[in-house]
């Protein structure tokens, strides 16, 4: 009987478990006082094939071998156990006993006593490897006087188990090979010029008028040994260490008795062998694996014989193939072959169809009760899977197939955990799974929303038990956090890294950690750095995540507004500009990227940094300027808001640089912007008084972060000789990618949508209720209560309206429409038009594109406004946002673009976008009188080019806006359908 014993500490891989035999075997072992070693199975767990072989070899039916078990050495054959260290000293093998025996790499347990004999498999003895001498005389071992000394040393070493030293014999003197005798008169001794330590013994042969060296032995010596290398026909035979003159003479005699190989043919006999890389010598060709020695005179070695046979077979095949080329190319012969192949294929298909038909008839005759009994032994989940597979096999298609509620729930959970894997299993027909549309239909039936459910309370009332409490860990205290940061800095510096700043967010414990280091902000003095713990000449700077600070400033600005030295600034003027810009769909947009999510973000949208950046962008300034008159009528002066947005825009550019052109440089515009903002913070705090300023944490983070950025810039440029600093590296963007447990449920998707977030939250709450813990005493009644369908819904307005229209009751149908807010009165059709200032701005863009593609100087002059020409009133927006690179169009070009824009807005105010909308626009243009632009020679072509460019550009803008609006509507409707989940 075999017993596995485990360690109590559960540590893997150590030889702590044992396999014990019966009591008699244990008594026998204890009586003989033999040391028994144990081998851990965990040591082979890294080799799956060997670990599985151990598991199959151990005859335990009640328990399988695992990584915590170990086997006794009595279960392994002696050929699998290494008990000695083997050393080669002066050509002799010396074995010393090991302290602990080890197993070989292919060891498998095969010996099991007190069990049936067929379970113990005898390992076949390894055959002695055959080594062909290739005609070489076998070497006769000489009895060296030092052998007994080595044996005595080995014996004395085995008796002293505590000694780990190996005796080192004396090194003999190097023999003089120049006194060595030659084996025959054909051998000669040569000295090599420039190599005093080398001697060559050669045998020459004459082939016609060429002299070749058939055999030679090269002997080289150094300070400690003499080495000899034998060559036969330029092929290395062997290398030996020479200890005396007799050994050198014996080597010469062995080489003299060798028979050279004649190769497999003469050079060029078989042409160029691309597949076989042969070697040549003395006009003969040899195999690449030729050993240079044959067993019979005037014969080749086995390798050359084999290669010659292959080459002869290839030549024969080529000759035979050349005779059959003409016959194989005949159409009748090829048709005959294809006919025979088609006949065999048809026969195979008929046999397969017949076999499938027989199997279907056999399955149809089987009783369903027999199938139920067959799958009854499987777990419940596997029974559901098998039933679904058999149900799908009886249908031509799975469309319209009904699934069990519990199986549909499992499929729904699998789809939520890994949508990509679910689609892979379904599309490759690995399992019978419902489609996404089917899952959505089943999801509507599940009562998984939040709130009270009588069925759930009734199911929970049957059995209720507390299984345990898991305490939630609290946040790290500031003192502990400071110690962790110091330890991390010291360890990083010791590893070769240079830590110059620490970035954190605005959490309370992070600010407390700052205070523990002495970091604080005041108007007169702001402390943003401390002496480095590993280098007294350096400083450790503290920085708060700038995107986080930007979102905090945005939240204060959106929530209550701010009180600046210029006046009160709020988000209301920006929201008013957005609403004015969104009044019409087809007109040009001044703030196309400023949506409601930017101005009034919800809880999830406040986490998005790009929305906060858009609030302080050039688009906002353009919109405030364009709609300034209307905004001031409703909300008063916008000077404070414009000033605040402009300051924040410049600060964002300075603190988020990602390339060298916009990087922070000493004495540059961005450095002055940061310095001015620090001064502006003090003025802002003084002007705000008790209200209208940032929170304490946000103001402290801004002052410390901006001050640390300036100190780091001076450190990098003055001490480390850098030219600039990219400030985007100061944020903690990499940590944001790891945010949220809910994101992990989406697998590889790092950015789940709002719908995926809602589904994930609902799945967690639903699974905690619907799936009881494994091994618990909670019944499945709770699951069935949640899977009940809700049939108490009222008819939707559409169904009510259809029923009333079917019976012809138009009066009540009209009341239903009015009740649900669908009036029957049509709104008046209004033709929309774009603002003239936006059209002038767009005309400047058209002028830039046209000038770049026009080679005529006169045409270029007529496209642009003259230097001395007065600017029209419509150029006010262009002048306000101009930074020195905008172009001002001429009067004719502005008139042409105005005509095109008015025609475009009129066309798509009365028609919808469709595939042939461009033809509708062309028909509208034919009714308008267009102004020609350019010189007399190119006016027609240039005007046509401008019309084509503007029409395609506006169509692109309009279609993109319509697609975005449609997608937003679809997403909103999708979320409305999913809101019942919550």
NUDO-620491 format. One record per residue (C-alpha): x negated, y, z negated. Coordinates in steps of 0.5 Angstrom, whole numbers, padded with zeros to 4 digits, always signed. Each point is the difference from the previous one (the first is absolute). Layout:
REM NUDO-620491
XYZ/...
REM end
This chain:
REM NUDO-620491
+0000+0000+0000/-0003+0007+0002/+0002+0006-0004/-0002+0007+0001/-0001+0005-0006/+0000+0007+0001/-0003+0006-0003/+0004+0004-0005/-0003+0007+0002/+0002-0002+0007/-0006+0002+0003/-0001-0002+0008/-0006-0004+0002/-0004-0002-0006/-0001-0007-0001/+0004-0001-0007/+0006-0004+0003/-0002-0008+0000/+0003-0006+0002/+0000-0006-0005/+0001-0007+0001/+0003-0005-0004/-0002-0001-0007/-0004-0006+0001/-0004+0004+0005/-0001+0006-0005/-0003-0005-0005/-0005-0003+0005/-0002+0006+0002/-0001+0002-0008/-0004-0006-0001/-0005+0000+0005/-0001+0007-0002/+0000+0002+0008/+0000+0008+0001/+0006+0001+0005/+0001+0006+0004/+0006+0004+0002/+0001+0003+0007/+0005+0006+0001/+0005-0001+0005/+0000+0008+0000/-0007+0000+0003/+0003-0002+0007/+0006+0004+0000/-0003+0005+0004/-0001-0006+0006/+0008-0002+0001/-0002-0006+0004/-0005-0003-0005/+0005+0002-0006/+0006-0004+0004/-0004-0006+0001/-0001+0000-0007/+0007+0000-0002/+0001-0006+0005/-0005-0004-0003/+0002+0001-0007/+0006-0006-0001/+0004+0004-0005/+0008+0000+0002/+0002+0004-0006/-0004+0006+0001/-0005+0003+0005/-0007+0002+0000/+0000+0008-0001/-0006+0005-0001/+0000-0001-0008/-0001-0007+0000/-0007-0004+0001/-0002-0007+0001/-0005-0004-0003/-0007-0002+0003/+0002-0008+0000/+0005+0002+0005/-0005+0002+0006/-0004-0005+0003/-0008+0001-0001/-0001+0002+0007/+0004+0006-0001/-0004+0002-0007/-0007+0004+0000/-0004-0002-0006/-0007+0002+0002/-0003+0006+0003/-0004-0001+0006/-0007+0003+0002/-0005-0001+0005/-0007+0001-0003/-0006-0001+0005/+0004-0005+0004/+0003-0004-0005/+0007+0000-0003/+0001+0001-0008/+0006+0000-0003/+0002+0003-0007/+0006-0001-0004/+0006+0005+0000/+0002+0003-0007/+0007-0001+0003/+0002-0004+0006/+0004+0003+0006/+0004-0002+0005/-0001+0000+0008/+0004+0004+0004/+0004-0006+0003/+0001-0003-0007/+0007-0004+0000/+0002-0004-0007/+0001-0007+0003/-0001-0005-0007/+0006-0001-0004/+0000-0006-0005/+0006-0003-0004/+0004+0002+0006/+0002-0004+0007/-0006-0002+0004/+0003+0003+0006/+0000+0007-0003/-0008+0000-0001/-0003+0000+0007/-0007-0002+0001/-0005+0005+0003/-0003-0003+0006/-0008+0001-0001/-0003+0005+0004/-0004-0003+0006/-0008+0002+0000/+0000+0005+0006/-0004-0003+0006/-0005+0004+0003/-0003-0002+0007/-0008+0001+0000/+0001+0001+0008/-0006-0005+0000/-0004+0003-0005/-0004-0005-0005/+0003+0000-0007/-0004+0003-0005/-0003-0004-0005/+0000+0003-0007/-0006+0000-0004/-0001-0001-0007/-0002+0007-0003/-0004+0000-0007/+0005+0006-0002/+0006-0004+0001/-0001-0003-0007/-0001+0006-0003/+0006+0003+0003/+0004-0006-0003/-0003+0001-0007/+0002+0007+0001/+0007-0001+0002/+0000-0006-0006/-0002+0005-0005/+0004+0005+0002/+0007-0004+0000/-0002-0002-0008/-0001+0008-0001/+0007+0002+0001/-0001+0007-0003/-0006+0002+0005/+0002+0003+0007/-0007+0001+0003/-0003-0004+0005/-0007-0002+0001/-0004+0003+0005/-0006-0005+0003/-0006+0003+0002/-0001+0002+0008/-0005-0004+0004/-0005+0004+0004/+0001+0001+0007/-0003-0005+0005/-0005+0001+0006/+0004-0002+0006/-0006+0001+0004/-0003-0006-0003/+0006-0004+0002/-0001-0006+0005/+0004+0000+0007/+0004-0006+0001/-0002-0001+0008/-0005+0003+0005/+0005+0004+0003/+0001+0004-0006/-0004+0007-0001/+0000+0005-0005/+0000+0007+0001/-0001+0007-0004/+0004+0006+0001/-0003+0006+0001/+0003+0005-0005/+0003-0005-0004/-0006-0003-0005/+0005-0004-0004/+0003-0004+0006/-0002-0006+0004/+0003-0003+0005/+0000-0008+0003/+0002-0001+0007/+0001-0005+0005/+0000+0003+0007/+0003-0003+0007/-0001+0001+0007/+0006+0001+0005/-0002+0001+0007/-0005+0006-0001/+0004+0003-0006/-0003-0002-0007/+0005-0001-0006/+0000-0001-0007/+0004-0006-0002/-0001+0000-0007/-0003+0004-0005/-0001+0001-0008/-0001+0007-0003/-0003+0000-0007/+0000+0007-0004/-0002+0001-0007/+0001+0005-0005/-0003+0001-0007/+0005-0005-0003/+0001-0005+0005/-0001-0003+0007/+0006-0001+0005/+0000-0004+0006/+0005+0000+0006/+0001-0005+0005/+0002+0002+0007/+0002-0005+0006/+0001+0003+0007/+0001+0007-0004/+0005-0003-0004/-0001+0000-0008/+0000-0006-0003/-0001+0001-0007/-0004+0004-0005/-0004-0003-0006/-0004+0003-0006/-0007-0004+0001/-0003-0002-0007/-0006-0003+0003/-0004-0003+0006/+0003-0006+0000/+0007+0003+0000/-0002+0004+0006/-0003-0006+0004/+0006-0004-0001/+0004+0006+0003/-0004+0000+0006/+0000-0007+0001/+0008+0000-0001/+0000+0006+0006/-0005-0004+0004/+0005-0006+0000/+0006+0004+0002/+0003-0001+0007/+0002+0006+0004/+0007+0001+0003/+0000+0001+0007/+0007+0004+0000/+0006-0001+0004/-0003+0003+0007/-0004+0004+0003/+0001+0008+0000/+0006+0002+0005/+0002-0007+0001/+0007+0001-0003/+0000+0008+0002/+0002+0005-0005/+0004-0003-0006/+0004+0006-0004/+0003-0005-0005/-0007-0003-0002/-0006+0004-0002/-0006-0005+0002/-0007+0001-0001/-0006-0001+0005/-0007-0002-0001/-0005-0002+0005/+0005+0000+0006/+0005-0004-0004/+0007+0001-0003/+0002-0002-0007/+0006+0000-0004/+0001+0006-0005/+0000-0005-0006/-0006-0004+0003/-0005-0002-0006/-0006-0001+0005/-0001-0008-0001/+0003-0006+0003/+0000-0007-0002/-0003-0003+0007/-0005+0002+0004/+0002+0004+0006/+0007+0001-0002/+0004+0005-0003/+0003+0001-0007/+0007-0001-0002/+0002+0007+0001/-0003+0001+0006/+0003-0006+0003/+0007+0002-0002/+0000+0007+0003/-0003-0003+0006/+0006-0005+0000/+0005+0006-0001/-0003+0004+0006/+0000-0006+0005/+0008-0001-0002/+0001+0007+0001/-0003+0000+0007/+0004-0006+0002/+0006+0003-0002/-0001+0006+0004/-0002-0004+0006/+0007-0004-0001/+0004+0006-0001/-0003+0003+0007/+0003-0006+0003/+0007+0001-0003/+0001+0007+0001/+0003+0000+0007/+0005-0005-0002/+0002+0004-0007/+0001+0006+0004/+0006-0003+0005/+0007+0002-0002/+0003-0006+0001/-0005-0003-0005/+0002+0005-0005/+0007+0000+0001/+0000-0007-0002/-0003+0001-0006/+0005+0006-0002/+0005-0005+0002/-0002-0005-0005/-0001+0005-0006/+0007+0002+0001/+0003-0007+0000/-0004-0001-0007/+0002+0006-0003/+0008-0001+0002/-0001-0007-0003/-0003+0003-0006/+0006+0005-0001/+0005-0005+0001/-0003-0004-0005/+0000+0005-0005/+0007+0003+0002/+0002-0008-0001/-0003+0000-0007/+0003+0007-0003/+0007-0003+0002/-0001-0006-0003/-0003+0003-0007/+0006+0005+0001/+0005-0006+0000/-0003-0003-0006/+0000+0006-0004/+0007+0001+0002/+0002-0007-0003/-0003+0002-0006/+0005+0001-0006/-0001+0007-0003/+0000-0004-0007/-0006-0003+0002/-0003+0006+0001/+0002+0003-0006/-0003-0006-0004/-0007+0001+0004/-0001+0007-0002/+0003+0000-0007/-0007-0002-0003/-0003+0007+0003/+0000+0006-0004/+0006+0005+0001/-0003+0005+0004/-0003-0006+0004/+0007-0003+0001/+0002+0007+0003/-0005+0001+0005/+0001-0007+0002/+0007+0001+0001/-0001+0006+0004/-0005-0003+0004/+0005-0006+0002/+0006+0005+0001/-0004+0004+0005/-0002-0006+0004/+0007-0002+0001/+0001+0007+0004/-0002+0003+0006/-0002+0006-0003/+0000+0003-0007/+0004+0006+0002/+0006+0000-0005/-0002-0005-0004/+0002+0000-0008/-0005-0001-0005/+0001-0002-0007/+0000+0006-0005/-0006-0002-0004/-0004-0002+0006/+0002+0007+0003/-0003+0003-0007/-0006-0003+0001/-0001+0002+0007/+0001+0007-0002/-0005+0000-0006/-0005-0003+0005/+0001+0005+0005/-0001+0006-0005/-0006-0003-0003/-0003-0001+0007/+0004+0002+0006/-0006-0001+0005/-0001-0008-0003/+0008+0000+0000/+0000+0002+0008/-0006-0005+0001/+0004-0006-0003/+0006+0002+0004/-0002+0001+0007/-0005-0006+0000/+0006-0004-0003/-0004-0003-0006/+0006+0001-0004/+0008+0001+0002/+0000+0007-0003/+0006+0005+0001/-0002+0007+0004/+0000+0007-0003/+0007+0001+0003/+0003-0006-0004/-0004+0002-0006/+0003+0007+0000/+0007-0003+0000/-0002-0005-0006/-0003+0006-0003/+0007+0004+0000/+0003-0006-0004/-0004+0000-0006/+0002+0004-0006/-0007+0002-0002/+0001+0007-0001/-0001+0004-0007/+0005+0000-0005/+0005-0004-0004/+0002-0007+0003/+0006-0004-0004/-0003-0006+0004/-0007+0001-0002/+0002+0001-0007/+0004-0006+0000/-0006-0004+0002/-0005+0003-0005/+0005-0002-0005/+0000-0007+0001/-0008+0000-0003/-0004+0005-0002/-0007+0000-0003/-0006+0004-0001/-0006-0003+0003/-0005+0005-0002/-0003+0007+0000/-0005+0003+0004/-0003+0006-0003/-0002+0005+0005/-0007+0003+0000/+0000+0008-0002/-0004+0005+0004/-0008+0001-0002/-0001+0005-0005/-0005+0006+0002/-0005-0002-0005/+0000-0007+0003/+0000+0002+0007/-0006+0005-0001/-0004-0006-0002/+0002-0004+0006/-0002+0006+0005/-0007+0001-0004/-0001-0008+0001/+0002+0000+0007/-0004+0006+0002/-0006-0003-0004/+0000-0007+0004/+0001+0004+0006/-0006+0004-0001/-0004-0006-0002/+0002-0004+0006/-0003+0006+0005/+0007+0004+0001/+0000+0007-0001/+0006+0002-0004/+0001+0008+0000/+0008+0001-0001/+0006-0004-0003/+0007+0001+0004/+0006-0001-0004/+0007+0002+0000/+0004+0004-0004/+0003-0005-0005/+0000+0002-0008/-0005-0005-0002/-0005+0002+0006/+0000+0008-0003/-0001-0003-0007/-0006-0003+0003/-0002+0006+0003/+0000+0004-0007/-0004-0006-0003/-0005+0002+0005/+0001+0008-0002/+0003+0001+0007/+0005+0006+0000/+0002+0006+0003/+0000+0007-0002/+0001+0007+0004/-0007+0002-0003/-0004-0007+0000/+0002-0006+0004/-0004-0006-0002/+0000-0005+0006/-0006-0005-0001/-0004-0003-0006/-0008-0002+0000/-0001-0007+0004/+0000-0006-0005/-0006-0003+0004/-0004+0006+0003/+0000+0007-0005/-0002+0004+0007/+0007-0002+0003/+0007+0001-0002/+0006-0004+0000/+0006+0004+0003/+0008-0001-0001/+0005+0000+0005/+0007+0000+0001/+0003-0004+0006/+0002+0006+0004/+0006-0003+0004/+0003-0001-0007/-0001+0007-0002/+0003+0002+0007/+0006-0004-0001/+0001+0003-0007/-0001+0007+0002/+0005-0001+0006/+0005-0003-0006/+0000+0006-0004/+0000+0005+0006/+0007-0004+0003/+0003-0001-0007/-0001+0007-0003/-0004+0004+0004/-0006+0004-0002/-0001+0007-0002/-0006+0003+0003/-0004+0007+0000/+0004+0001+0007/+0007-0002-0003/+0004-0006-0001/-0001-0005+0005/+0005-0006+0001/+0001-0006+0005/+0007+0003+0002/-0003+0005+0006/-0003-0007+0003/+0006-0003-0001/+0004+0005+0004/-0005+0000+0006/+0001-0007+0000/+0008+0000+0001/-0001+0006+0005/-0004-0004+0004/+0004-0007+0000/+0006+0004+0002/+0000-0002+0007/-0003-0007+0003/-0003+0002+0007/-0003+0007-0002/-0007+0001-0001/-0002-0002-0008/-0005+0005-0004/+0000-0005-0006/+0001-0007+0004/-0004-0004-0006/+0004+0004-0006/+0005-0005-0002/+0005+0000-0006/-0005-0005-0003/-0006+0005+0000/+0004+0006-0003/+0005-0004-0005/-0004-0007-0001/+0004-0006-0004/-0004-0004-0005/-0003-0005+0005/-0002+0006+0005/-0004+0004-0005/-0005-0005+0000/-0002+0001+0007/-0006+0005+0001/+0002+0002+0007/+0006+0003-0002/-0003+0004-0005/-0005+0002+0005/+0005+0002+0005/+0003+0005-0005/-0006+0004+0001/-0001+0000+0007/-0001+0004+0006/+0007-0002+0002/+0003+0003-0006/-0003+0007+0001/+0002+0000+0007/+0007-0002-0002/+0000+0006-0005/-0002+0005+0005/+0005-0002+0005/+0006+0000-0004/-0003+0005-0005/+0006+0005+0001/+0006-0005-0001/-0004-0003-0006/-0001+0007-0003/+0007+0001+0000/+0002-0006-0004/-0006-0001-0005/-0004+0007+0000/-0007+0001+0002/-0004-0006+0002/-0007+0004-0001/-0002-0004-0006/+0002-0007+0003/-0004+0001+0006/-0006+0002-0004/+0001-0006-0005/+0001-0005+0006/-0006+0004+0004/-0005-0001-0006/+0002-0007-0001/-0001-0002+0007/-0007+0003+0000/-0001-0004-0007/+0002-0007+0003/-0005+0001+0006/-0005+0002-0005/+0001-0006-0004/+0002-0006+0005/-0006+0001+0005/-0001-0006+0004/-0005+0002+0005/-0006+0004+0001/+0003+0006+0003/+0005+0001-0005/-0005-0002-0006/-0001+0004-0006/-0007+0004+0001/-0004+0005-0004/+0002+0007+0001/+0006-0003+0005/+0007+0002+0000/+0003-0006-0004/-0005+0002-0005/+0003+0007-0001/+0007-0003+0001/-0002-0004-0007/-0003+0006-0003/+0006+0004+0001/+0005-0005-0002/-0003-0001-0007/+0000+0008-0001/+0007+0000+0003/+0002-0005-0005/-0002+0004-0006/+0004+0006+0003/+0006-0004+0001/+0000-0003-0007/+0000+0007-0002/+0005+0003+0004/+0005-0006-0001/+0000+0001-0008/+0004-0006-0003/+0003-0002+0006/-0001-0001+0007/-0007-0003+0000/-0002-0008+0001/+0000-0005-0006/-0006+0000-0005/-0003-0007+0003/+0001+0003+0007/-0004+0006-0001/-0005-0003-0004/-0001-0005+0006/+0000+0005+0005/-0006+0004-0004/-0004-0006-0002/+0001-0003+0007/-0002+0007+0004/-0006+0001-0005/-0003-0007+0001/+0001+0001+0008/-0004+0006+0000/-0006-0003-0005/+0000-0006+0004/-0001+0004+0007/-0006+0004-0003/-0003-0007-0003/+0001-0003+0007/-0003+0005+0004/-0005+0003-0005/-0003-0006-0003/+0002-0006+0005/-0001+0005+0006/+0007-0002+0003/+0003+0005+0005/+0007-0001-0002/+0005-0004-0004/+0006-0003+0002/+0005+0001-0005/+0005-0006+0002/-0005-0004-0004/+0002+0003-0007/+0007-0003+0000/+0002-0007-0002/+0004-0002+0006/-0003-0007+0000/+0003-0002-0007/+0007+0003+0003/+0000-0006+0005/+0000-0005-0006/+0006+0004-0003/+0007-0004-0002/+0002-0007-0002/+0005+0000+0005/-0004+0002+0006/-0004-0007-0002/+0007-0004+0002/-0001+0002+0007/-0006-0004+0001/-0005+0004+0005/+0005+0006+0001/-0003+0005-0004/+0005+0005+0002/+0007-0003-0002/+0006+0004+0003/+0006+0003-0005/+0004-0006+0002/-0005-0005-0001/-0001+0003-0007/+0007+0000-0002/+0000-0008+0003/-0006-0001-0004/+0003+0003-0007/+0006-0004+0001/-0003-0006+0002/-0004+0000-0007/+0006+0002-0004/+0004-0006+0004/-0005-0005-0001/-0001+0001-0007/+0007-0001-0001/+0002-0006+0005/-0006-0004+0000/-0001-0003-0008/-0007-0001-0002/-0003-0007+0002/+0002-0005-0006/+0005+0004-0004/+0007-0002-0002/+0003+0006+0004/+0005-0004+0005/+0002+0002+0007/+0006+0003-0002/-0003+0007+0000/-0002-0001+0007/+0007-0002+0003/+0003+0006-0004/-0005+0005+0004/+0001-0004+0007/+0008+0002-0001/+0003+0004+0006/+0003+0006-0001/+0007+0000+0003/+0003+0006-0003/-0002+0006+0005/+0005+0004+0003/+0001+0000+0007/-0005+0005+0004/+0003+0006+0003/-0002-0003+0007/+0004-0006-0001/+0006+0004-0003/+0000+0005+0006/-0001-0007+0005/+0007-0003-0004/+0003+0007+0001/-0001+0001+0007/+0002-0007+0002/+0007+0001-0003/+0000+0007+0004/+0000+0004-0007/-0003+0006+0002/+0002+0005-0005/-0003-0005-0006/-0006-0001+0004/-0001+0008+0001/+0001+0000-0008/-0006-0005-0001/-0004+0004+0004/+0001+0006-0004/-0001-0004-0006/-0007-0002+0001/-0002+0006+0003/+0000-0001+0008/+0004+0005+0003/+0003+0000+0007/-0001+0007+0001/-0006+0001+0005/-0005+0006-0001/-0001+0005+0005/-0006-0001+0004/-0006+0005-0001/-0006+0001+0005/-0006+0000-0004/-0006+0005+0001/-0007+0000-0002/-0003+0006-0004/-0004+0005+0005/-0006+0000-0005/-0001-0008+0001/+0001+0001+0007/-0006+0005+0001/-0004-0005-0005/+0002-0006+0005/-0002+0005+0006/-0007+0001-0003/-0001-0008+0000/+0002-0001+0007/-0005+0006+0002/-0005-0004-0003/+0001-0006+0003/+0001+0003+0007/-0006+0005+0000/-0004-0007-0002/+0002-0003+0006/+0000+0006+0005/-0006+0002+0004/+0003+0007+0003/-0003+0006-0004/+0007+0004+0002/+0004-0005-0002/-0003-0001-0007/+0001+0008+0000/+0007+0000+0001/+0001-0006-0005/-0003+0004-0006/+0002+0007-0003/-0005+0006+0002/-0005+0002-0006/+0004+0007+0001/+0007-0002+0001/+0004+0001-0006/+0003-0006-0004/+0007-0002+0000/+0005+0000-0006/+0000-0008+0001/-0008+0000-0001/+0001+0001-0007/+0000-0007-0002/-0006-0002+0004/-0004+0006-0003/+0002-0002-0007/-0003-0007+0000/-0006+0002+0005/-0007-0001-0003/-0003+0002+0007/+0001-0006+0004/+0007+0001+0003/+0002+0002+0007/+0005+0006+0002/+0004-0002+0006/+0002+0005+0005/+0007+0003+0001/+0001-0004+0006/-0002-0007-0003/+0004+0002-0006/+0006+0001+0004/-0001-0006+0004/-0001-0004-0007/+0006+0003-0003/+0005-0002+0006/-0003-0007+0000/+0002+0000-0008/+0007+0003+0001/+0001-0005+0005/-0002-0006-0004/+0004+0002-0006/+0006+0001+0004/-0001-0006+0004/+0000-0004-0007/+0005+0003-0004/+0005-0002+0005/-0003-0007+0002/-0003-0006-0004/-0007-0003+0002/+0001-0006+0004/-0005-0003+0005/+0002+0005+0006/+0000+0006-0004/-0006+0003+0004/+0005+0001+0006/+0005+0003-0004/-0006+0005-0002/-0002+0001+0007/+0007+0002+0002/+0001+0005-0005/-0007+0003+0002/+0003+0001+0007/+0005+0004-0002/-0005+0005-0004/-0005+0005+0004/-0007-0001-0002/-0006+0005+0000/-0006-0002+0004/-0006+0000-0004/-0007+0001+0004/-0003+0003+0006/+0003+0000+0007/-0004-0006+0002/+0001-0005-0006/+0007+0003-0003/+0004-0006+0002/-0004-0005-0002/-0002+0003-0007/+0007+0001-0001/+0002-0007+0001/-0006-0003-0004/+0002+0005-0006/+0008-0003+0001/-0002-0007+0000/-0005+0001-0006/+0005+0004-0004/+0006-0005+0002/-0004-0006-0002/-0003+0003-0007/+0007+0002-0002/+0003-0007+0002/-0005-0003-0004/+0001+0005-0006/+0008-0001+0000/+0000-0008+0001/-0005-0001-0006/+0004+0005-0004/+0007-0004+0002/-0004-0007-0001/-0002+0002-0007/+0007+0003-0002/+0003-0007+0002/-0005-0004-0004/+0001+0004-0006/+0008-0001+0001/-0001-0007+0001/-0005+0000-0006/+0005+0003-0004/+0006-0004+0002/-0004-0006-0002/-0002+0003-0007/+0008+0001-0001/+0001-0008+0002/-0005-0002-0005/+0002+0005-0006/+0005-0005-0002/-0006-0004-0002/-0002+0005-0006/
REM end
